[in-house]
Protein backbone atom coordinates (compact mmCIF):
# COMPACT_ATOMS: atom_id res chain seq x y z
CA UNK A 1 0.00 0.00 0.00
CA UNK A 2 1.16 3.53 -0.74
CA UNK A 3 -0.82 5.13 2.08
CA UNK A 4 1.49 6.08 4.92
CA UNK A 5 4.54 4.64 3.17
CA UNK A 6 6.07 7.74 1.52
CA UNK A 7 8.27 10.28 3.28
CA UNK A 8 10.23 13.22 1.86
CA UNK A 9 13.65 13.57 3.45
CA UNK A 10 14.15 17.33 3.19
CA UNK A 11 16.07 18.98 6.03
CA UNK A 12 15.22 22.58 6.79
CA UNK A 13 18.06 24.99 7.61
CA UNK A 14 17.89 28.78 8.20
CA UNK A 15 20.94 29.42 5.97
CA UNK A 16 19.96 27.33 2.97
CA UNK A 17 20.97 28.68 -0.43
CA UNK A 18 18.51 29.87 -3.07
CA UNK A 19 18.74 26.54 -4.80
CA UNK A 20 17.88 24.72 -1.58
CA UNK A 21 14.97 27.13 -0.98
CA UNK A 22 13.68 26.35 -4.45
CA UNK A 23 14.21 22.66 -3.85
CA UNK A 24 12.39 22.94 -0.54
CA UNK A 25 9.51 24.73 -2.22
CA UNK A 26 9.29 22.09 -4.90
CA UNK A 27 9.72 19.42 -2.26
CA UNK A 28 6.87 20.91 -0.27
CA UNK A 29 4.67 20.86 -3.35
CA UNK A 30 5.67 17.28 -4.00
CA UNK A 31 5.04 16.48 -0.33
CA UNK A 32 1.58 17.99 -0.61
CA UNK A 33 0.91 15.82 -3.63
CA UNK A 34 2.22 12.78 -1.82
CA UNK A 35 0.03 13.55 1.16
CA UNK A 36 -2.96 13.80 -1.13
CA UNK A 37 -2.03 10.50 -2.75
CA UNK A 38 -1.68 8.85 0.66
CA UNK A 39 -4.97 10.25 1.93
CA UNK A 40 -7.01 9.59 -1.19
CA UNK A 41 -8.46 6.13 -1.77
CA UNK A 42 -6.19 4.68 -4.44
CA UNK A 43 -8.47 1.70 -4.36
CA UNK A 44 -11.99 1.62 -3.09
CA UNK A 45 -15.44 0.18 -3.28
CA UNK A 46 -17.96 1.87 -5.52
CA UNK A 47 -21.08 3.03 -3.71
CA UNK A 48 -24.04 0.71 -4.22
CA UNK A 49 -27.17 1.75 -6.02
CA UNK A 50 -29.04 4.13 -3.66
CA UNK A 51 -32.12 1.92 -3.88
CA UNK A 52 -30.07 -1.07 -2.76
CA UNK A 53 -28.64 0.96 0.12
CA UNK A 54 -32.20 1.92 1.11
CA UNK A 55 -33.22 -1.73 0.94
CA UNK A 56 -30.30 -2.63 3.21
CA UNK A 57 -31.43 -0.05 5.76
CA UNK A 58 -34.97 -1.41 5.61
CA UNK A 59 -33.60 -4.89 6.27
CA UNK A 60 -31.51 -3.63 9.19
CA UNK A 61 -34.51 -1.80 10.64
CA UNK A 62 -36.52 -5.02 10.60
CA UNK A 63 -33.63 -6.90 12.19
CA UNK A 64 -33.30 -4.25 14.91
CA UNK A 65 -36.90 -5.00 15.81
CA UNK A 66 -35.96 -8.61 16.48
CA UNK A 67 -33.59 -7.69 19.32
CA UNK A 68 -34.75 -7.91 22.92
CA UNK A 69 -32.60 -5.94 25.37
CA UNK A 70 -29.71 -6.06 22.90
CA UNK A 71 -29.92 -9.80 22.25
CA UNK A 72 -31.03 -11.88 19.27
CA UNK A 73 -32.45 -15.25 20.33
CA UNK A 74 -31.48 -18.65 19.00
CA UNK A 75 -33.86 -21.39 17.85
CA UNK A 76 -33.96 -22.92 21.33
CA UNK A 77 -32.31 -20.36 23.62
CA UNK A 78 -33.11 -16.77 24.62
CA UNK A 79 -29.70 -15.67 23.42
CA UNK A 80 -27.51 -16.55 20.45
CA UNK A 81 -24.27 -14.62 20.76
CA UNK A 82 -22.99 -15.49 17.30
CA UNK A 83 -26.23 -14.31 15.70
CA UNK A 84 -26.23 -11.23 17.92
CA UNK A 85 -22.78 -10.37 16.56
CA UNK A 86 -24.13 -10.84 13.02
CA UNK A 87 -26.83 -8.36 13.94
CA UNK A 88 -24.26 -5.89 15.24
CA UNK A 89 -22.36 -6.13 11.95
CA UNK A 90 -25.57 -5.53 9.98
CA UNK A 91 -26.53 -2.47 12.05
CA UNK A 92 -22.97 -1.12 11.89
CA UNK A 93 -22.74 -1.51 8.10
CA UNK A 94 -26.01 0.38 7.55
CA UNK A 95 -25.86 2.89 10.40
CA UNK A 96 -29.30 1.84 11.59
CA UNK A 97 -30.50 2.11 15.21
CA UNK A 98 -27.33 3.07 17.14
CA UNK A 99 -29.05 2.50 20.49
CA UNK A 100 -29.77 -1.15 19.68
CA UNK A 101 -26.26 -1.59 18.34
CA UNK A 102 -24.77 -0.15 21.53
CA UNK A 103 -26.98 -2.29 23.75
CA UNK A 104 -26.03 -5.40 21.77
CA UNK A 105 -22.33 -4.55 22.01
CA UNK A 106 -22.65 -4.18 25.77
CA UNK A 107 -24.40 -7.52 26.02
CA UNK A 108 -21.77 -9.34 23.95
CA UNK A 109 -18.95 -7.71 25.94
CA UNK A 110 -20.57 -8.86 29.17
CA UNK A 111 -20.89 -12.43 27.88
CA UNK A 112 -17.55 -13.11 26.21
CA UNK A 113 -17.00 -16.34 28.11
CA UNK A 114 -20.58 -17.44 27.50
CA UNK A 115 -19.75 -17.45 23.79
CA UNK A 116 -16.14 -18.59 23.48
CA UNK A 117 -15.79 -21.04 26.38
CA UNK A 118 -17.45 -23.78 28.42
CA UNK A 119 -17.13 -21.79 31.64
CA UNK A 120 -20.90 -21.60 32.13
CA UNK A 121 -21.01 -25.39 32.06
CA UNK A 122 -18.36 -25.59 34.73
CA UNK A 123 -15.67 -26.91 32.37
CA UNK A 124 -12.80 -24.48 32.75
CA UNK A 125 -9.90 -24.20 30.34
CA UNK A 126 -11.72 -24.50 27.00
CA UNK A 127 -11.50 -21.58 24.56
CA UNK A 128 -13.15 -21.72 21.15
CA UNK A 129 -10.85 -20.25 18.52
CA UNK A 130 -13.49 -19.32 15.96
CA UNK A 131 -15.71 -17.61 18.53
CA UNK A 132 -12.72 -15.71 19.93
CA UNK A 133 -11.74 -14.49 16.45
CA UNK A 134 -15.31 -13.39 15.73
CA UNK A 135 -15.41 -11.50 19.04
CA UNK A 136 -12.13 -9.77 18.12
CA UNK A 137 -13.58 -8.72 14.78
CA UNK A 138 -16.80 -7.49 16.42
CA UNK A 139 -14.80 -5.38 18.88
CA UNK A 140 -12.93 -3.74 16.00
CA UNK A 141 -16.18 -3.01 14.15
CA UNK A 142 -17.90 -1.38 17.12
CA UNK A 143 -14.97 0.87 17.96
CA UNK A 144 -14.38 -0.92 21.27
CA UNK A 145 -10.91 -1.68 22.57
CA UNK A 146 -10.00 -5.19 21.36
CA UNK A 147 -7.44 -5.54 24.16
CA UNK A 148 -10.07 -4.81 26.80
CA UNK A 149 -13.44 -6.01 25.55
CA UNK A 150 -15.56 -7.03 28.51
CA UNK A 151 -12.31 -7.25 30.47
CA UNK A 152 -10.63 -9.63 28.01
CA UNK A 153 -7.69 -9.04 25.68
CA UNK A 154 -9.21 -10.61 22.58
CA UNK A 155 -6.24 -9.79 20.39
CA UNK A 156 -3.82 -11.56 22.71
CA UNK A 157 -6.21 -14.51 23.06
CA UNK A 158 -6.59 -14.83 19.31
CA UNK A 159 -2.85 -14.67 18.73
CA UNK A 160 -2.31 -17.33 21.41
CA UNK A 161 -4.67 -19.64 19.51
CA UNK A 162 -2.74 -19.40 16.22
CA UNK A 163 -0.92 -22.70 15.73
CA UNK A 164 2.85 -22.33 15.90
CA UNK A 165 5.75 -23.48 13.75
CA UNK A 166 5.86 -26.90 15.43
CA UNK A 167 2.48 -27.90 13.96
CA UNK A 168 3.68 -28.61 10.41
CA UNK A 169 1.05 -27.75 7.79
CA UNK A 170 -1.36 -26.60 10.53
CA UNK A 171 0.95 -23.68 11.22
CA UNK A 172 -1.01 -20.43 11.28
CA UNK A 173 -4.41 -22.09 11.88
CA UNK A 174 -6.80 -20.59 14.43
CA UNK A 175 -7.39 -23.40 16.92
CA UNK A 176 -9.38 -24.09 20.05
CA UNK A 177 -7.80 -24.75 23.43
CA UNK A 178 -8.97 -27.63 25.60
CA UNK A 179 -7.74 -29.24 28.82
CA UNK A 180 -7.91 -32.66 27.15
CA UNK A 181 -6.62 -33.86 23.78
CA UNK A 182 -9.35 -35.66 21.86
CA UNK A 183 -10.46 -35.25 18.28
CA UNK A 184 -9.50 -32.77 15.62
CA UNK A 185 -9.88 -29.07 15.85
CA UNK A 186 -13.30 -27.89 14.62
CA UNK A 187 -12.11 -24.57 13.17
CA UNK A 188 -12.97 -23.87 9.54
CA UNK A 189 -12.39 -21.27 6.85
CA UNK A 190 -14.97 -18.93 8.34
CA UNK A 191 -13.07 -18.97 11.62
CA UNK A 192 -9.75 -18.42 9.87
CA UNK A 193 -11.19 -15.51 7.91
CA UNK A 194 -12.48 -13.84 11.08
CA UNK A 195 -9.06 -14.32 12.66
CA UNK A 196 -7.26 -12.75 9.69
CA UNK A 197 -9.56 -9.75 9.34
CA UNK A 198 -9.85 -9.24 13.10
CA UNK A 199 -6.09 -9.28 13.60
CA UNK A 200 -5.57 -7.09 10.52
CA UNK A 201 -7.89 -4.47 11.98
CA UNK A 202 -6.49 -4.56 15.50
CA UNK A 203 -2.75 -4.14 15.00
CA UNK A 204 -1.45 -6.58 12.41
CA UNK A 205 -1.82 -10.19 11.33
CA UNK A 206 0.87 -12.93 11.41
CA UNK A 207 1.90 -13.99 7.91
CA UNK A 208 1.45 -17.60 9.04
CA UNK A 209 -2.27 -17.00 9.60
CA UNK A 210 -2.59 -15.52 6.12
CA UNK A 211 -0.64 -18.41 4.61
CA UNK A 212 -2.90 -20.98 6.24
CA UNK A 213 -5.96 -19.25 4.83
CA UNK A 214 -4.38 -19.19 1.36
CA UNK A 215 -3.72 -22.94 1.62
CA UNK A 216 -7.47 -23.48 1.83
CA UNK A 217 -7.75 -22.18 -1.75
CA UNK A 218 -7.70 -24.65 -4.63
CA UNK A 219 -6.10 -23.89 -7.98
CA UNK A 220 -9.55 -23.10 -9.41
CA UNK A 221 -9.74 -20.10 -7.05
CA UNK A 222 -12.45 -21.25 -4.65
CA UNK A 223 -11.92 -22.09 -0.98
CA UNK A 224 -12.96 -25.21 0.89
CA UNK A 225 -14.95 -24.88 4.12
CA UNK A 226 -13.10 -27.45 6.24
CA UNK A 227 -9.31 -27.96 6.38
CA UNK A 228 -9.76 -31.52 7.64
CA UNK A 229 -10.71 -34.75 5.89
CA UNK A 230 -11.76 -38.17 7.15
CA UNK A 231 -8.11 -39.16 7.27
CA UNK A 232 -6.96 -36.12 9.23
CA UNK A 233 -5.87 -32.56 8.50
CA UNK A 234 -5.14 -32.04 4.82
CA UNK A 235 -2.05 -29.93 4.00
CA UNK A 236 -3.90 -27.85 1.41
CA UNK A 237 -7.03 -27.63 -0.70
CA UNK A 238 -5.23 -29.01 -3.75
CA UNK A 239 -3.91 -31.92 -1.68
CA UNK A 240 -7.48 -33.04 -1.02
CA UNK A 241 -8.74 -34.86 -4.14
CA UNK A 242 -12.41 -34.49 -3.25
CA UNK A 243 -12.27 -30.94 -1.90
CA UNK A 244 -15.63 -29.16 -2.14
CA UNK A 245 -15.33 -25.48 -2.95
CA UNK A 246 -17.75 -23.29 -1.07
CA UNK A 247 -19.16 -19.90 -2.13
CA UNK A 248 -19.71 -18.65 1.44
CA UNK A 249 -16.22 -19.61 2.60
CA UNK A 250 -14.68 -18.09 -0.53
CA UNK A 251 -16.56 -14.82 0.01
CA UNK A 252 -15.30 -14.61 3.59
CA UNK A 253 -11.73 -15.53 2.62
CA UNK A 254 -11.61 -12.98 -0.20
CA UNK A 255 -12.59 -10.18 2.15
CA UNK A 256 -10.19 -11.27 4.87
CA UNK A 257 -7.33 -11.48 2.36
CA UNK A 258 -8.15 -8.02 0.99
CA UNK A 259 -7.87 -6.66 4.50
CA UNK A 260 -4.57 -8.50 5.04
CA UNK A 261 -3.25 -7.27 1.67
CA UNK A 262 -3.88 -3.69 2.70
CA UNK A 263 -1.61 -4.35 5.67
CA UNK A 264 1.17 -5.74 3.49
CA UNK A 265 0.62 -9.49 3.83
CA UNK A 266 2.44 -11.40 1.10
CA UNK A 267 0.34 -13.30 -1.42
CA UNK A 268 -2.97 -12.05 -0.07
CA UNK A 269 -3.93 -9.78 -2.95
CA UNK A 270 -3.36 -12.40 -5.65
CA UNK A 271 -5.30 -15.02 -3.70
CA UNK A 272 -8.17 -12.58 -3.18
CA UNK A 273 -8.29 -11.76 -6.88
CA UNK A 274 -8.39 -15.43 -7.81
CA UNK A 275 -11.12 -16.06 -5.25
CA UNK A 276 -13.23 -13.20 -6.59
CA UNK A 277 -12.82 -14.48 -10.15
CA UNK A 278 -14.03 -17.91 -9.02
CA UNK A 279 -17.07 -16.31 -7.39
CA UNK A 280 -17.92 -14.63 -10.68
CA UNK A 281 -17.85 -18.05 -12.36
CA UNK A 282 -20.35 -19.39 -9.80
CA UNK A 283 -22.94 -16.64 -10.18
CA UNK A 284 -26.30 -17.67 -11.61
CA UNK A 285 -27.93 -15.83 -14.50
CA UNK A 286 -30.27 -13.98 -12.15
CA UNK A 287 -27.34 -12.76 -10.03
CA UNK A 288 -27.88 -15.21 -7.17
CA UNK A 289 -25.55 -17.76 -5.56
CA UNK A 290 -25.83 -21.09 -3.79
CA UNK A 291 -23.55 -22.59 -1.18
CA UNK A 292 -22.37 -26.17 -0.79
CA UNK A 293 -23.75 -29.30 0.84
CA UNK A 294 -27.20 -28.58 2.31
CA UNK A 295 -27.04 -24.97 1.10
CA UNK A 296 -26.33 -25.78 -2.56
CA UNK A 297 -29.60 -24.27 -3.72
CA UNK A 298 -29.92 -20.57 -4.43
CA UNK A 299 -30.16 -18.69 -1.14
CA UNK A 300 -29.84 -15.18 0.20
CA UNK A 301 -27.06 -15.96 2.70
CA UNK A 302 -24.65 -17.11 0.00
CA UNK A 303 -25.79 -14.34 -2.35
CA UNK A 304 -25.30 -11.67 0.31
CA UNK A 305 -21.78 -12.75 1.25
CA UNK A 306 -20.74 -13.27 -2.37
CA UNK A 307 -22.14 -9.90 -3.42
CA UNK A 308 -20.31 -8.19 -0.57
CA UNK A 309 -17.04 -9.88 -1.56
CA UNK A 310 -17.47 -9.03 -5.24
CA UNK A 311 -18.02 -5.38 -4.37
CA UNK A 312 -14.93 -5.42 -2.15
CA UNK A 313 -12.87 -6.88 -4.99
CA UNK A 314 -14.09 -4.35 -7.55
CA UNK A 315 -16.52 -6.57 -9.51
CA UNK A 316 -19.20 -3.90 -9.40
CA UNK A 317 -21.45 -5.22 -12.17
CA UNK A 318 -21.65 -8.68 -10.63
CA UNK A 319 -22.13 -7.22 -7.13
CA UNK A 320 -25.09 -5.19 -8.38
CA UNK A 321 -26.55 -8.28 -10.04
CA UNK A 322 -26.37 -10.03 -6.68
CA UNK A 323 -28.05 -7.06 -5.01
CA UNK A 324 -30.94 -7.23 -7.47
CA UNK A 325 -31.39 -10.92 -6.69
CA UNK A 326 -31.48 -10.11 -2.98
CA UNK A 327 -34.00 -7.31 -3.45
CA UNK A 328 -36.33 -9.83 -5.10
CA UNK A 329 -36.38 -11.81 -1.83
CA UNK A 330 -37.18 -8.83 0.40
CA UNK A 331 -40.61 -8.26 1.89
CA UNK A 332 -42.14 -4.83 1.37
CA UNK A 333 -45.51 -3.37 2.24
CA UNK A 334 -46.42 -3.71 -1.44
CA UNK A 335 -45.39 -7.32 -2.04
CA UNK A 336 -45.58 -8.75 1.47
CA UNK A 337 -49.14 -10.01 1.40
CA UNK A 338 -49.84 -11.68 4.75
CA UNK A 339 -46.32 -10.68 5.86
CA UNK A 340 -46.55 -7.00 4.88
CA UNK A 341 -46.01 -6.00 8.51
CA UNK A 342 -42.54 -7.59 8.28
CA UNK A 343 -41.39 -5.15 5.59
CA UNK A 344 -37.60 -5.18 5.24
CA UNK A 345 -37.02 -8.84 6.14
CA UNK A 346 -35.20 -10.94 3.55
CA UNK A 347 -36.18 -14.54 2.85
CA UNK A 348 -33.66 -17.36 2.73
CA UNK A 349 -34.99 -18.48 -0.66
CA UNK A 350 -37.92 -18.10 -3.01
CA UNK A 351 -39.89 -20.84 -1.26
CA UNK A 352 -39.65 -19.05 2.07
CA UNK A 353 -40.69 -15.81 0.42
CA UNK A 354 -43.77 -17.41 -1.14
CA UNK A 355 -44.81 -19.05 2.13
CA UNK A 356 -44.52 -15.79 4.03
CA UNK A 357 -46.54 -13.86 1.48
CA UNK A 358 -49.30 -16.49 1.65
CA UNK A 359 -49.31 -17.40 5.35
CA UNK A 360 -47.36 -14.68 7.12
CA UNK A 361 -44.15 -15.14 9.07
CA UNK A 362 -44.62 -17.87 11.67
CA UNK A 363 -42.72 -17.76 14.96
CA UNK A 364 -40.88 -20.99 14.16
CA UNK A 365 -39.62 -19.41 10.92
CA UNK A 366 -38.24 -16.24 12.45
CA UNK A 367 -34.83 -17.71 13.28
CA UNK A 368 -34.18 -18.49 9.63
CA UNK A 369 -35.34 -15.02 8.60
CA UNK A 370 -33.09 -13.36 11.17
CA UNK A 371 -30.03 -15.25 9.94
CA UNK A 372 -30.85 -14.70 6.30
CA UNK A 373 -31.53 -10.98 6.74
CA UNK A 374 -28.38 -10.31 8.78
CA UNK A 375 -26.08 -11.61 6.07
CA UNK A 376 -28.14 -10.91 2.97
CA UNK A 377 -28.23 -7.18 3.64
CA UNK A 378 -24.42 -7.11 3.45
CA UNK A 379 -24.78 -7.77 -0.28
CA UNK A 380 -27.14 -4.81 -0.54
CA UNK A 381 -25.12 -2.27 1.44
CA UNK A 382 -21.81 -3.56 -0.05
CA UNK A 383 -19.52 -2.34 2.74
CA UNK A 384 -16.61 -4.85 2.94
CA UNK A 385 -15.84 -6.68 6.17
CA UNK A 386 -12.58 -4.77 6.36
CA UNK A 387 -14.41 -1.42 6.36
CA UNK A 388 -17.54 -1.97 8.47
CA UNK A 389 -17.42 0.54 11.30
CA UNK A 390 -14.79 2.64 9.52
CA UNK A 391 -16.66 3.92 6.47
CA UNK A 392 -19.94 5.83 6.69
CA UNK A 393 -22.99 3.95 5.43
CA UNK A 394 -23.68 4.60 1.73
CA UNK A 395 -26.35 7.17 0.87
CA UNK A 396 -29.85 5.98 0.13
CA UNK A 397 -32.20 7.07 -2.61
CA UNK A 398 -35.28 7.26 -0.43
CA UNK A 399 -36.34 7.33 3.23
CA UNK A 400 -35.92 3.98 4.93
CA UNK A 401 -39.21 2.06 4.99
CA UNK A 402 -40.02 0.56 8.34
CA UNK A 403 -41.26 -2.85 9.30
CA UNK A 404 -41.86 -3.87 12.88
CA UNK A 405 -41.33 -1.34 15.62
CA UNK A 406 -37.91 -1.00 17.17
CA UNK A 407 -37.72 -2.68 20.55
CA UNK A 408 -36.91 -1.10 23.83
CA UNK A 409 -33.24 -1.75 24.32
CA UNK A 410 -31.16 -1.79 27.44
CA UNK A 411 -27.42 -2.10 27.92
CA UNK A 412 -27.98 -4.19 31.02
CA UNK A 413 -26.10 -7.43 30.54
CA UNK A 414 -27.62 -10.82 31.16
CA UNK A 415 -25.94 -14.11 31.78
CA UNK A 416 -26.13 -17.18 29.64
CA UNK A 417 -26.65 -20.70 31.01
CA UNK A 418 -24.92 -22.38 28.10
CA UNK A 419 -22.26 -21.46 25.59
CA UNK A 420 -23.20 -21.23 21.94
CA UNK A 421 -21.26 -22.26 18.87
CA UNK A 422 -19.93 -19.92 16.25
CA UNK A 423 -22.91 -19.10 14.11
CA UNK A 424 -22.98 -20.40 10.60
CA UNK A 425 -23.55 -18.05 7.69
CA UNK A 426 -26.49 -20.18 6.70
CA UNK A 427 -29.37 -21.86 8.50
CA UNK A 428 -27.59 -25.17 8.08
CA UNK A 429 -25.30 -24.35 11.02
CA UNK A 430 -21.97 -25.17 9.44
CA UNK A 431 -20.02 -22.86 11.73
CA UNK A 432 -17.68 -23.68 14.56
CA UNK A 433 -18.99 -26.13 17.13
CA UNK A 434 -17.00 -26.27 20.39
CA UNK A 435 -15.18 -29.57 20.82
CA UNK A 436 -12.15 -30.79 22.68
CA UNK A 437 -8.74 -30.08 21.22
CA UNK A 438 -5.10 -30.81 22.12
CA UNK A 439 -4.21 -29.82 25.67
CA UNK A 440 -1.07 -27.84 24.88
CA UNK A 441 -1.93 -24.20 24.10
CA UNK A 442 -0.72 -23.36 20.59
CA UNK A 443 1.72 -20.55 20.20
CA UNK A 444 2.38 -18.23 17.33
CA UNK A 445 5.95 -17.82 16.21
CA UNK A 446 5.16 -15.94 13.04
CA UNK A 447 6.07 -12.28 12.72
CA UNK A 448 3.12 -9.95 12.72
CA UNK A 449 2.61 -7.67 9.75
CA UNK A 450 1.99 -4.29 11.42
CA UNK A 451 -1.05 -2.27 10.58
CA UNK A 452 -0.13 1.05 8.93
CA UNK A 453 -1.03 4.20 10.83
CA UNK A 454 -3.25 5.32 7.98
CA UNK A 455 -6.56 3.38 8.07
CA UNK A 456 -6.67 0.58 5.55
CA UNK A 457 -8.68 1.06 2.42
CA UNK A 458 -11.52 -1.20 1.43
CA UNK A 459 -11.08 -3.55 -1.46
CA UNK A 460 -8.76 -4.11 -4.37
CA UNK A 461 -10.69 -3.28 -7.54
CA UNK A 462 -9.60 -5.11 -10.64
CA UNK A 463 -9.81 -1.91 -12.63
CA UNK A 464 -6.80 -0.44 -10.83
CA UNK A 465 -6.31 3.08 -9.49
CA UNK A 466 -6.40 6.49 -11.12
CA UNK A 467 -2.93 7.76 -12.07
CA UNK A 468 -3.60 11.52 -12.09
CA UNK A 469 -1.84 12.07 -8.79
CA UNK A 470 1.16 10.06 -9.91
CA UNK A 471 1.47 12.09 -13.11
CA UNK A 472 1.31 15.34 -11.12
CA UNK A 473 3.89 14.07 -8.68
CA UNK A 474 6.21 13.03 -11.49
CA UNK A 475 5.92 16.47 -13.10
CA UNK A 476 6.71 18.18 -9.80
CA UNK A 477 9.72 16.04 -9.08
CA UNK A 478 11.06 16.36 -12.62
CA UNK A 479 10.52 20.11 -12.45
CA UNK A 480 12.40 20.27 -9.19
CA UNK A 481 15.29 18.38 -10.70
CA UNK A 482 15.46 20.66 -13.71
CA UNK A 483 15.32 23.74 -11.49
CA UNK A 484 18.14 22.51 -9.33
CA UNK A 485 20.24 21.68 -12.38
CA UNK A 486 19.77 25.19 -13.85
CA UNK A 487 20.55 26.92 -10.55
CA UNK A 488 23.57 24.72 -10.02
CA UNK A 489 24.98 25.63 -13.43
CA UNK A 490 24.36 29.37 -12.81
CA UNK A 491 26.16 29.21 -9.49
CA UNK A 492 29.07 27.32 -11.04
CA UNK A 493 29.46 29.96 -13.77
Buried (B, 14 or more C-beta within 10 A) or exposed (E): BBBBEBEEEBEEEEEBEEBBEBBBEBBEBBBBBBEEBBEBEBBBBBBBBEBBBBBBBBBBBBBBBBBBBBBBBBBEEEBBBBBBBBBBBBBBBBBBBEBBBBBBBBBBBBBBBBBBBBBBEEBEEBBBBBBBBBBBBBBBBBEBEBBEBBEBBBBEBBBBBBBBEEBEBBBBBBBBBBEEEEEBBBBBBBBBBBBBBBBBBBBBBBBBBBBBBBBBBBEBBBBBBBBBBEEEBBEBBBEBEEBBBBBBBBBBBBBBBBBBBBBBBEBBBEBBBBBBBBBBEBBEEEBBBBBBEEBEEBBBBBBBBBBBBBBBBBBBEBBBBBBBBBBBBBBBEEEBBEBBBBBBBBBBBBEBBEBBBEEBBEEEBBBBBBBBBBBBBBBBBBBBBBBBBBBEBBEBEEEBBBBBEBBEBBBEBBEBEEBBBBBBBBBBBBBBBBBBBBEEBBBBBBEBBEBBEBBBBBBBBEEEBEEEBBEBBEEBBEEBEEBBEEBEEEEEE
